[in-house]
Structure formats: structure tokens, C-alpha cells
Amino acid sequence: MRHVVIVGAGQAGSLLALGLLAEGYRVTMVSERTAEEIETGRILSNQCVFEPALRHERALGLNHWDDVVPPVVGIAFDAGMPGAQDPFISWVSPLDEPAQSVDQRLKMSFWLNEFVARGGELRTHKATPEDLADYTREADLVLVAAGRGPQFDGIFPRDDNRSPYTEPQRGISLHLVKHKTDFYQGVTFGLVPGVGEFFVLPVLTADGPRMGLYFSAIPGGPMDVFTGVTDHNQHLELCQEQLRRFFPWSTAAAEGAESGGPLEFLTGRIAPVVRHGVGRLPTGEHVLAMGDTAITNDPIAGQGANNAVHCARIYQQLILAHGDRPFDADFMQNCFDRYWDYAQHSTRFNNDLLAPPPVHILETLQAAQEHPEVAHRFAHLFNDPTDYVPWLGDEETARTYLREVAARVA
């Protein structure tokens, strides 16, 4: 029986562990925290998992919340200027299949318990680079899915050719609130040039449905006000103030809402980075990165959890296809290259959203107000970002498409 060690019990590591366990592999997962500590701790992140990724969760029998999670039915987009009371771009497009946002505390704790119940071996401690060498001596393959912490930076160095940013491009802040009024049951995406972005979507938590208020502020800009806030009520008041000031058309998302509590908000900054996916230990052995350890994107395009699922899916397919052959450095590089074939699109989408939008992107977003076909195609970039580079990644291709849509309508 082949033995695989996975360091990290998040979206990527847990899915791969459970997937390989179902195929008869011996799997050891190393988690910093117990399931109870995860479930009762501070909120971990903002997430929205779209249909292609949900299909893999369902294939593994891990879709535990399908009957209770509020469906994310579409994408609403608004863009306004600082000080304006109304957006100059506004449209809504349904998703062909609903997405889901399940609080990762709920999801990760359940999957961790499920892993143990299905016969996996769980070790609870914070793994170090020195531990990785021990794991390589006992297992056929070692993968690192430990998130974006710095402890493994020396093993998986930054890929400068694929990482255009060296610093965080947004100050991010999330608050889960109890909502008393009806609000759009999709992802609302608001943009104000020079200020940043605002997102709101329905989230399932252990305490029931909540609304996730997410602010993405340009560092040093007028909305970059959340750093150092430690009181949840003060944080919610700041959320409401930013909406009134910069996104007045979306104030209903927070007015009258109650904070979920002192563990239901977070603030931070994330530097986008692509790393070399195969790490060589000082002792000579190789280990393979996955999820955020391999590629860390800013959350602006909502692709982090989806990338993690697709990474687990791709790695599982390649591990199974490899049979009894050694999991050497060439195999690991092939795994990462295959993952990059997918993730390069979401990475480009994320990184471009962090930059001031070029004219052809604004033209596309404006055309989406008039043409539902354009709105539908843009909305589904969140569902499947592989359409981004061949479409909006090229100015002339994007404008040709708009002319074709206008001609069909005419």
C-alpha cells in the first residue's frame, strides 16, 4: 500500500487526502489544529466555490451542505466614482449553476473528522521544514498544503517570472453579519476606482446563514481604515461607514445588520505570489507544494478555494495514473505544471483585477449593461477563469467580440 503524507488540512490538503483514501492509499494528514479548534476559532477566510469545483467535492461524497447552504445564484456588478450616489455601470447576471459559500471552519472541521472516520491517520502539530525530511523517509510522497505561512518559503522559493507583485495590493477585511432584511442572494461586486472593491454574498456558518461583507482597499487609500481594529462592533461600524461613503447604492447590505461576534471578522494583507512547486530539502529529498503554498492569489476574484479544489483534483488524477512508479522530482514537476496549466488563468484574472482597469475592460463592463450575453460571459469568468486570457487578455479580441455582439443584436 502506497503511503502519502499531506501537510495541511485545508481545502486542498483535505480533498486530496480523502480522495486518495477512497482509492486505497494509506494517507497521513498533518494539521496544526484539531477539528474542534478549527470549528470554534476565528473565521478563516472569504470563499465562494463555483460549480466546476463543487462537482469534485460531490464526486468524493463531501457535499454535506447542499440541502442547507444558501445558493449563490448570480453575479451583480456595480462601478461608481468617488462621491457618486449611483453607479455608472450596473448589471446582474445569473449563474448557470449556483455556487456555494460554506464557512471554512464548518467545512474543514467536518472534513477532518470525516478523514479520521474513513481510516486516515491524523497528526496534530505544526510541521517544520525539518519534519518534512522525516516524512520523506516514511512515505512514498510528501505534499505541503500548509497555506501561505512563511515557514516553508525557503523550500518553495518565489517564481519571479510568474509573480508581478512584490507587495500586497489590497488591505482586506471580512465581517460575517446577521441580516434582518432580504438582500441579493448572489455575489455583489462593487468597484470604485482609486478606492477599491466591495463584495457581499450569503454564507452558511455553524450558526446558520450569514452575509459576508468583504472590503478590498487600495493600500494607503481612503478605504484602508481597518488595520488594527480589534472590536467587532467597531469593525462593523467601519463597514457601514465605508458603504455609505463609497458604495451608497449597496448600503442595504449592512444597515441594520448585527455582528456575528468577536470571532466573525478579520483583517489583513496578502502578497500574491507563485512559487516553484517542487522543493528540495537540505537532505536531498523532494516535496511537492499544493494549494496556497504553491500559488497564493489575492482574494479579489474569489478563486482561492476553487484553485485548491482543482489542485487536489489534478494531483489525485496524476497520482493514481502513476501507479507503482517512484514519485520523483520529475513526477512532482509534472504535477505542478499540470496545475499551472489551469491556475495561470485564475492568477492572471486576479492580478489584472488588482491593476487599474484598461479601457477595453471598462468597455466590456459597460457593454454588459446593454447585452446580457456579455454580462453572462463576464460573470462566468468567476465560474471558469480559463476564458479570461483568450478573451479579455487581448484588447483586439475583446473589442472584436463586442462588435460581434452588437451586430447580432442589431
C-alpha positions in Angstrom: 0.0 0.0 0.0 1.5 3.3 -1.0 1.8 5.9 1.7 1.2 9.7 1.2 1.8 12.4 3.8 0.0 15.7 3.3 1.0 18.6 5.5 -2.0 20.9 5.9 -5.7 20.2 6.4 -7.3 23.0 4.4 -9.4 22.8 1.2 -6.6 21.4 -1.0 -5.0 19.0 1.5 -8.2 17.6 2.9 -9.7 16.9 -0.5 -6.6 15.1 -1.8 -6.3 13.1 1.5 -9.9 12.0 1.3 -9.7 11.3 -2.4 -6.6 9.1 -2.1 -8.0 7.4 1.0 -11.0 6.3 -1.1 -8.7 4.8 -3.6 -7.0 2.6 -1.1 -3.9 4.7 -0.3 -2.5 4.9 3.2 -2.8 8.7 4.0 -1.3 10.7 6.8 -2.5 14.2 7.2 -0.7 16.7 9.5 -2.9 19.5 10.9 -1.9 22.4 13.1 -5.2 22.3 14.9 -7.9 19.8 15.8 -11.3 19.8 14.2 -12.8 21.3 17.4 -10.2 24.1 17.4 -10.9 24.9 13.8 -14.7 24.9 14.2 -14.6 27.2 17.3 -11.9 29.5 16.2 -11.8 32.8 14.3 -13.2 32.9 10.8 -10.5 31.7 8.3 -11.3 33.4 5.0 -13.9 34.5 2.5 -14.8 31.9 -0.1 -17.2 31.1 -2.9 -16.9 27.7 -4.6 -18.3 27.5 -8.1 -19.9 24.6 -9.9 -16.8 23.0 -11.6 -15.1 22.8 -8.2 -18.3 21.7 -6.4 -18.6 18.7 -8.9 -15.3 17.3 -7.5 -16.5 17.7 -3.9 -19.7 15.9 -4.8 -17.8 13.1 -6.6 -16.0 12.4 -3.3 -19.2 12.4 -1.3 -18.2 15.5 0.6 -21.1 17.8 -0.4 -22.6 17.7 3.1 -24.3 21.1 2.9 -26.1 21.0 -0.4 -29.6 21.0 1.2 -28.9 23.8 3.7 -26.4 26.2 2.1 -27.9 29.4 0.6 -27.4 29.2 -3.1 -25.2 31.9 -4.7 -27.4 32.4 -7.8 -25.5 35.0 -9.8 -23.1 37.9 -10.1 -24.1 41.6 -9.7 -21.6 44.2 -10.7 -21.6 47.9 -9.9 -19.0 50.6 -10.6 -19.2 54.2 -9.4 -17.0 57.2 -8.9 -15.9 58.5 -5.5 -18.7 60.7 -4.1 -21.3 59.5 -6.5 -24.7 58.3 -5.2 -25.3 56.0 -8.1 -23.1 53.7 -10.1 -22.3 54.5 -13.8 -22.2 50.7 -14.5 -24.7 48.3 -13.1 -25.8 44.9 -14.2 -26.9 41.5 -12.8 -26.3 38.1 -14.5 -27.5 34.7 -13.2 -25.1 31.8 -13.0 -26.0 28.7 -15.0 -25.5 26.6 -11.8 -25.5 28.1 -8.3 -22.2 28.5 -6.4 -21.9 28.0 -2.6 -20.1 29.7 0.3 -19.7 27.4 3.3 -17.7 28.9 6.2 -14.4 27.1 6.1 -14.5 26.5 9.8 -17.6 24.4 9.3 -16.2 22.6 6.2 -12.7 22.0 7.3 -13.6 20.6 10.7 -16.2 18.3 9.2 -13.8 17.0 6.6 -11.1 16.5 9.2 -13.4 14.3 11.3 -14.5 12.5 8.1 -10.9 11.8 7.2 -10.4 10.1 10.6 -13.7 8.2 10.4 -12.7 6.8 7.0 -9.5 5.4 8.3 -6.9 8.2 7.7 -4.1 8.9 10.1 -4.2 12.4 11.7 -1.2 14.0 13.4 -1.9 17.3 15.1 1.1 19.6 15.4 2.7 22.5 13.4 5.1 20.9 10.9 8.5 22.4 10.4 10.9 22.1 7.4 12.9 19.6 9.5 9.8 17.5 9.9 9.5 17.2 6.1 12.7 15.2 5.9 11.3 12.7 8.4 8.1 12.4 6.4 10.0 11.7 3.2 11.7 8.7 4.9 8.5 7.1 5.9 6.2 7.9 2.9 6.3 7.4 -0.8 5.2 11.0 -1.4 5.0 14.2 0.7 2.9 17.2 -0.2 2.8 20.5 1.5 -0.6 22.3 1.6 0.1 24.4 4.7 -1.4 27.6 3.3 0.6 30.9 2.8 2.6 30.9 6.1 6.3 31.7 5.8 7.7 28.6 7.4 8.2 26.8 4.0 9.3 29.9 2.0 12.9 28.6 1.8 11.8 25.3 0.4 9.4 26.7 -2.3 11.1 29.9 -3.5 9.2 32.7 -5.3 9.0 32.4 -9.1 9.8 35.9 -10.2 8.7 35.3 -13.8 5.2 34.5 -12.7 4.9 36.9 -9.8 4.4 40.5 -10.9 3.8 41.9 -7.4 6.2 42.0 -4.5 3.8 43.6 -2.0 0.2 43.3 -1.0 -2.1 45.2 -3.4 -5.1 45.4 -1.1 -5.9 45.8 2.5 -8.6 43.2 3.0 -11.4 43.0 5.6 -14.2 40.5 6.1 -17.2 40.5 8.5 -20.0 37.9 8.8 -23.2 39.6 9.9 -26.7 38.6 10.8 -29.0 40.2 8.3 -32.6 41.2 9.1 -33.6 42.2 5.6 -33.6 40.5 2.2 -30.5 41.1 0.0 -29.4 39.8 -3.3 -28.5 36.1 -3.0 -25.5 36.2 -5.2 -22.1 37.8 -5.3 -22.4 41.6 -5.4 -19.2 43.1 -6.8 -18.7 46.8 -6.4 -15.8 48.8 -7.8 -14.7 52.5 -7.1 -11.6 53.5 -9.0 -8.8 54.8 -6.7 -10.6 53.4 -3.6 -11.0 49.6 -4.0 -13.8 47.0 -4.1 -16.6 45.7 -2.0 -18.2 42.2 -2.2 -21.1 40.7 -0.3 -22.5 37.2 -0.6 -24.6 34.7 1.5 -22.5 32.3 3.7 -23.5 29.2 5.7 -22.0 29.1 9.1 -22.4 26.8 12.1 -24.9 29.3 13.4 -26.9 29.4 10.2 -26.9 31.7 7.2 -25.0 35.0 7.4 -23.9 37.7 4.9 -20.2 38.1 4.3 -19.2 41.8 3.9 -15.8 42.0 2.2 -13.8 45.1 1.6 -10.7 45.3 -0.7 -9.0 48.6 -0.1 -6.1 50.1 -2.1 -3.3 50.4 0.4 -2.9 53.9 1.7 -6.2 54.9 0.0 -9.3 56.4 1.7 -10.9 53.0 2.4 -7.8 51.5 4.0 -9.1 52.0 7.5 -9.4 48.6 9.1 -5.9 47.8 10.2 -5.6 47.4 14.0 -9.3 47.3 14.7 -9.9 44.6 17.4 -13.5 45.2 18.5 -16.2 43.6 16.3 -18.8 46.3 16.8 -16.3 49.0 15.9 -15.3 46.9 12.8 -19.0 46.6 11.7 -19.5 50.4 12.2 -16.5 50.9 9.9 -18.0 48.6 7.3 -21.2 50.6 7.4 -19.4 53.8 7.1 -17.4 52.7 4.1 -20.5 51.6 2.3 -22.2 54.9 3.0 -19.2 56.8 1.8 -18.1 54.9 -1.2 -20.8 52.4 -2.2 -24.1 54.1 -1.2 -26.1 52.0 -3.6 -25.1 48.9 -1.5 -25.8 50.3 2.0 -28.6 47.9 2.5 -26.0 45.1 2.7 -25.0 46.3 6.2 -27.6 48.8 7.5 -29.5 47.2 10.4 -27.2 44.2 10.5 -25.7 42.7 13.6 -22.1 41.5 14.0 -21.8 37.7 14.2 -19.5 38.2 17.2 -15.8 38.8 18.1 -14.6 35.8 16.1 -16.6 36.7 12.9 -14.3 39.3 11.4 -10.7 39.5 10.1 -8.3 42.0 8.5 -5.1 41.5 6.7 -3.0 41.9 3.5 -1.9 39.1 1.1 1.0 39.4 -1.3 0.2 37.5 -4.5 3.0 35.0 -5.3 3.6 32.0 -7.5 6.2 29.7 -6.1 8.3 26.9 -7.6 6.2 23.9 -6.9 8.9 21.3 -6.3 11.0 21.9 -3.2 14.4 20.3 -2.5 15.2 19.7 1.2 18.7 20.2 2.6 18.9 16.4 2.9 18.2 16.0 -0.9 14.6 14.7 -0.9 11.9 16.5 -2.8 8.4 17.6 -1.7 5.5 18.9 -3.7 3.6 22.1 -2.9 -0.2 22.5 -3.4 -2.9 25.0 -2.9 -1.9 28.3 -1.4 1.6 27.0 -0.6 2.1 26.8 -4.4 0.1 29.7 -5.6 -1.2 32.5 -3.4 -3.6 34.9 -5.1 -5.3 38.0 -3.6 -9.0 37.1 -2.9 -10.3 39.7 -5.3 -11.5 37.2 -7.9 -12.8 34.7 -5.4 -10.6 31.9 -6.8 -8.6 30.7 -3.8 -10.9 27.9 -2.7 -11.6 26.9 -6.3 -7.9 26.7 -7.1 -7.4 24.5 -4.1 -10.1 22.1 -5.3 -8.7 21.9 -8.8 -5.2 21.4 -7.5 -6.4 18.4 -5.4 -8.4 17.0 -8.4 -5.4 17.3 -10.8 -2.9 15.9 -8.3 -5.2 13.0 -7.5 -5.6 12.1 -11.1 -1.8 12.1 -11.7 -1.0 10.1 -8.6 -3.5 7.4 -9.5 -2.2 7.3 -13.1 1.4 7.0 -11.9 0.8 3.5 -10.5 3.8 1.9 -8.6 6.5 4.1 -10.2 8.6 6.3 -7.9 7.2 9.8 -7.0 10.4 11.5 -8.1 11.2 15.2 -8.8 10.1 14.8 -12.5 6.7 13.4 -11.4 6.3 16.3 -9.0 7.2 18.9 -11.6 4.7 17.4 -14.0 2.0 17.7 -11.3 2.7 21.3 -10.7 3.0 22.1 -14.4 -0.4 20.5 -15.0 -1.9 22.5 -12.1 -0.3 25.7 -13.5 -2.0 25.0 -16.9 -5.2 25.6 -15.1 -4.2 28.1 -12.4 -2.4 30.5 -14.8 -5.8 31.8 -15.9 -7.2 32.5 -12.5 -3.8 34.0 -11.5 -3.9 36.4 -14.5 -7.5 37.2 -13.8 -6.7 38.0 -10.1 -3.7 40.1 -10.9 -5.4 42.1 -13.6 -8.3 42.9 -11.3 -5.7 44.4 -8.9 -4.5 46.9 -11.5 -6.4 49.9 -12.8 -8.8 48.5 -15.5 -7.7 49.2 -19.1 -10.1 50.8 -21.5 -11.2 47.6 -23.2 -12.2 46.1 -19.9 -14.3 49.1 -19.0 -15.9 49.0 -22.4 -16.7 45.3 -21.8 -18.3 46.0 -18.4 -20.3 48.9 -19.9 -21.5 46.8 -22.8 -22.7 44.2 -20.2 -25.3 46.7 -19.1 -26.9 46.6 -22.6 -26.1 43.0 -23.6 -27.0 40.1 -21.2 -24.7 37.9 -23.3 -21.7 40.0 -22.3 -22.7 40.1 -18.7 -23.2 36.3 -18.7 -19.8 35.7 -20.1 -18.1 38.0 -17.7 -20.0 36.6 -14.7 -18.9 33.1 -15.7 -15.2 34.0 -15.5 -15.6 33.5 -11.8 -17.1 30.1 -12.5 -14.4 29.2 -15.1 -11.5 31.7 -15.4 -9.9 29.8 -18.3 -11.9 32.0 -20.7 -10.1 35.2 -19.4 -6.8 35.1 -21.2 -8.1 34.2 -24.7 -10.9 36.8 -24.4 -10.1 39.8 -22.2 -6.4 39.2 -22.1 -6.2 40.6 -25.6 -7.5 44.0 -26.4 -8.4 43.4 -30.0 -10.1 40.1 -29.3 -12.2 41.7 -26.6 -13.3 44.6 -28.9 -14.0 42.2 -31.8 -16.3 40.2 -29.6 -18.2 43.4 -28.6 -18.6 44.3 -32.2 -19.9 40.8 -33.0 -22.4 41.0 -30.1 -23.6 44.4 -31.2 -24.0 43.2 -34.8 -26.1 40.2 -33.7 -28.4 42.4 -31.6 -28.7 44.9 -34.4 
